[in-house]
């Protein structure tokens, strides 16, 4: 590929992201316009779910909830995690060692000058957080989630 072609494609890709919802959200079962997401989500949830923001550590009330129940996406209500897999990672964000089957998708995130694995809601493609390999047994995974991106329903 010629350098000029590559740079043109790169520029078009970047421009497309600025013009509306990121292409990453296409193809999910729940889709809404950016205006619709802004209308139904709190400003903090909108920032995290639709623009890959991060809430401040220790700011989410969901971090310290340990009742039986289910954590769901704040955007589309897809059930994401069972309280049975939640644990205190002492990071300041709700953490789980396993999502519910088929509840989340992952992709490589190279933002902030590091390589991480981003966790997305399988229902709407909303950004939930990241998964790391320093979690407890049996999976060894730590799904470090933004509490503002989820709701909790007690069993």
BELRA-V991865 format. One record per backbone hydrogen bond with DSSP energy under -0.5 kcal/mol. NH is the residue of the N-H (numbers start at 0). CO is the residue of the C=O. Records with the same first field share a line. If there is no record, write none. Layout:
NH: CO + CO
//
This chain:
5: 1
6: 2
7: 3
8: 4
9: 5
10: 6
11: 7
12: 8
13: 9
14: 10
15: 11
16: 12
17: 13
18: 14
19: 16
24: 21
25: 22
27: 24
28: 121
29: 122
30: 28
36: 32
37: 33
38: 34
39: 35
40: 36
45: 41
46: 42
47: 43
48: 44
49: 45
50: 45 + 46
51: 47
52: 46
57: 91
58: 55
62: 59
63: 60
64: 61
65: 63
69: 152
70: 80
71: 150
72: 77
73: 148
76: 72
79: 70
80: 70
82: 68
84: 81
85: 82
86: 94
88: 86
93: 144
94: 86
95: 142
96: 84
99: 79
102: 99
104: 119
106: 117
108: 115
109: 107
112: 109
113: 110
115: 108 + 113
116: 130
117: 106 + 115
118: 128
119: 104
120: 125
121: 102
124: 120
126: 48
127: 118
128: 118
129: 143
130: 116
131: 141
134: 139
139: 135
141: 131
142: 95
143: 129 + 141
144: 93 + 142
145: 127
146: 144
148: 145
149: 146
150: 71
152: 69
153: 151
154: 67
//
